[in-house]
C-alpha cells in the first residue's frame, strides 16, 4: 500500500520524511491522544464530517485541545487530499496528542497539542465483503471508556493478533458472556428479522458505519434493536455481520465452531451492503 507523500501537521504541510516529533511525545509515552480513520473511495472522502465530529467529542472527553477549529481542519484535510492528488480508494489517518513535553503524568501547563494526518491507499476488501468471514470470541478486558477513540489500543491489538493466529478475520469481545464489539469493528446479529447490536454506551465505540447502518435500517423498514446479545444467542442467529470504516459491512459466516445461518451472507446483510455502496457512490454488485 502506497503512502502519499504529504502530511498535514499542526504547523504546516510537510513531506512524509520530514515529519518528526521529540522522543518525549505524550502520545508515544502515555497514549495520551485520540485518532480517527476516514474512508476515501475513488479519491473522495466518505463520511468525513461525521468522523471529525467524533474526533472533537473524543477530544472533549479527555480535555484535549484540537489545534484547529472544525471548519479550518475540514478545509486543511481537503487540501491534503488535493495536494496528494488522491484518485483511488484510500484511508485518511488523523491523530491528535497532548503534545511534546518533559515526561510527567500530569497534564502540561502549556496547551500545545500535536496533530498529524496522512493518506495511504487501501483497496476495498472485496472478497470478504462478498464471501463473509470467520470470527473468534475473546474476553473484553479493556477500560471503561471505549466510546473515546483513544490511542490506548493494546487489548485490541492483542485480540486482533489472536484472530490472525487462529486464521480468523476478527475477534469479538464479550464481558460476562455479553457481546460488546469487535477488536476493530461493531458487531450485529439478525434474529426473527430484527437486527441487534450493543447499545451505544461507554462500553463500545459508536462506529460511524454503525450509525449509517441504523439510518439504512430506518429507510429500509428493518427493525434495528439496540440491545445487547449474548454468546448463547449466536447459536440462534440467522445472520451476523460487522461494520467498520476500513471494512464497510462484512458478513460473519462463522464464530468459533458455530456456523451462522446456512454459512452464507444473509439477505438483510446484502440489503445493507447495497445501501452502503449506493451512499458511497460505489457500483452495487448484482444479487444484493
DALIN-V220959 format. One record per pair of residues at least 12 apart in sequence whose C-alpha atoms are under 8 Angstrom apart, sorted by sequence separation. I is the first residue (numbers start at 1). GAP is how many residues later the second one is. If there is no record, write none. Layout:
I | GAP
I | GAP
This chain:
4 | 12
7 | 12
100 | 12
159 | 12
170 | 12
171 | 12
239 | 12
240 | 12
253 | 12
38 | 13
98 | 13
99 | 13
100 | 13
142 | 13
170 | 13
239 | 13
240 | 13
252 | 13
37 | 14
98 | 14
99 | 14
100 | 14
141 | 14
170 | 14
239 | 14
251 | 14
274 | 14
36 | 15
98 | 15
99 | 15
172 | 15
251 | 15
273 | 15
36 | 16
97 | 16
98 | 16
53 | 17
96 | 17
97 | 17
181 | 17
271 | 17
52 | 18
96 | 18
97 | 18
180 | 18
251 | 18
270 | 18
36 | 19
96 | 19
179 | 19
186 | 19
35 | 20
95 | 20
96 | 20
186 | 20
240 | 20
249 | 20
34 | 21
94 | 21
95 | 21
138 | 21
186 | 21
234 | 21
239 | 21
267 | 21
52 | 22
94 | 22
95 | 22
185 | 22
238 | 22
239 | 22
94 | 23
160 | 23
180 | 23
181 | 23
235 | 23
237 | 23
238 | 23
249 | 23
34 | 24
93 | 24
94 | 24
159 | 24
160 | 24
180 | 24
186 | 24
234 | 24
237 | 24
249 | 24
34 | 25
49 | 25
92 | 25
93 | 25
235 | 25
33 | 26
92 | 26
93 | 26
157 | 26
200 | 26
234 | 26
239 | 26
240 | 26
92 | 27
136 | 27
156 | 27
195 | 27
199 | 27
239 | 27
249 | 27
91 | 28
92 | 28
135 | 28
156 | 28
194 | 28
195 | 28
196 | 28
197 | 28
198 | 28
199 | 28
238 | 28
241 | 28
248 | 28
90 | 29
91 | 29
193 | 29
194 | 29
195 | 29
196 | 29
197 | 29
198 | 29
199 | 29
239 | 29
240 | 29
66 | 30
90 | 30
91 | 30
193 | 30
194 | 30
195 | 30
196 | 30
197 | 30
198 | 30
239 | 30
33 | 31
90 | 31
91 | 31
194 | 31
196 | 31
197 | 31
198 | 31
89 | 32
90 | 32
136 | 32
196 | 32
197 | 32
64 | 33
65 | 33
88 | 33
89 | 33
90 | 33
135 | 33
138 | 33
140 | 33
196 | 33
210 | 33
64 | 34
89 | 34
134 | 34
135 | 34
136 | 34
137 | 34
138 | 34
139 | 34
140 | 34
141 | 34
209 | 34
210 | 34
89 | 35
133 | 35
134 | 35
135 | 35
136 | 35
137 | 35
138 | 35
139 | 35
140 | 35
209 | 35
133 | 36
134 | 36
135 | 36
136 | 36
137 | 36
138 | 36
139 | 36
207 | 36
208 | 36
209 | 36
135 | 37
137 | 37
207 | 37
208 | 37
43 | 38
80 | 38
81 | 38
207 | 38
209 | 39
77 | 40
140 | 40
44 | 42
43 | 43
44 | 43
43 | 44
42 | 45
43 | 45
67 | 45
189 | 45
191 | 45
42 | 46
43 | 46
65 | 46
67 | 46
191 | 46
192 | 46
41 | 47
42 | 47
43 | 47
66 | 47
67 | 47
190 | 47
191 | 47
40 | 48
41 | 48
42 | 48
65 | 48
67 | 48
180 | 48
189 | 48
190 | 48
191 | 48
40 | 49
41 | 49
64 | 49
66 | 49
179 | 49
189 | 49
190 | 49
39 | 50
40 | 50
178 | 50
179 | 50
189 | 50
190 | 50
39 | 51
40 | 51
178 | 51
179 | 51
189 | 51
39 | 52
40 | 52
178 | 52
179 | 52
188 | 52
189 | 52
38 | 53
39 | 53
147 | 53
177 | 53
178 | 53
187 | 53
188 | 53
37 | 54
38 | 54
147 | 54
177 | 54
187 | 54
188 | 54
37 | 55
38 | 55
147 | 55
177 | 55
187 | 55
217 | 55
37 | 56
146 | 56
147 | 56
149 | 56
186 | 56
187 | 56
216 | 56
10 | 57
36 | 57
37 | 57
145 | 57
146 | 57
147 | 57
148 | 57
174 | 57
185 | 57
186 | 57
10 | 58
35 | 58
36 | 58
144 | 58
145 | 58
146 | 58
147 | 58
185 | 58
186 | 58
35 | 59
36 | 59
144 | 59
145 | 59
146 | 59
147 | 59
185 | 59
213 | 59
216 | 59
35 | 60
182 | 60
184 | 60
216 | 60
34 | 61
35 | 61
33 | 62
34 | 62
33 | 63
34 | 63
213 | 63
33 | 64
212 | 64
32 | 65
33 | 65
32 | 66
13 | 67
8 | 68
8 | 69
27 | 70
26 | 71
27 | 71
8 | 72
26 | 72
27 | 72
7 | 73
26 | 73
6 | 74
25 | 74
26 | 74
29 | 74
25 | 75
26 | 75
30 | 75
24 | 76
25 | 76
6 | 77
23 | 77
24 | 77
26 | 77
6 | 78
22 | 78
24 | 78
5 | 79
21 | 79
24 | 79
4 | 80
61 | 87
58 | 89
58 | 90
57 | 91
58 | 91
58 | 92
55 | 94
10 | 103
10 | 104
9 | 105
10 | 105
9 | 106
10 | 106
8 | 107
9 | 107
8 | 108
9 | 108
7 | 109
8 | 109
7 | 110
8 | 110
7 | 111
6 | 112
7 | 112
36 | 113
4 | 114
34 | 114
35 | 114
3 | 115
4 | 115
34 | 115
35 | 115
3 | 116
4 | 116
34 | 116
35 | 116
3 | 117
4 | 117
33 | 117
34 | 117
133 | 117
135 | 117
2 | 118
3 | 118
32 | 118
33 | 118
129 | 118
132 | 118
133 | 118
134 | 118
137 | 118
1 | 119
2 | 119
31 | 119
32 | 119
132 | 119
133 | 119
134 | 119
135 | 119
136 | 119
137 | 119
1 | 120
31 | 120
32 | 120
129 | 120
130 | 120
131 | 120
132 | 120
133 | 120
134 | 120
135 | 120
136 | 120
1 | 121
31 | 121
129 | 121
130 | 121
132 | 121
133 | 121
134 | 121
135 | 121
124 | 122
125 | 122
128 | 122
129 | 122
134 | 122
124 | 123
128 | 123
27 | 124
132 | 132
131 | 133
132 | 133
131 | 134
130 | 135
91 | 155
51 | 157
50 | 158
47 | 161
39 | 206
38 | 207
39 | 207
37 | 208
38 | 208
37 | 209
46 | 234
41 | 239
41 | 241
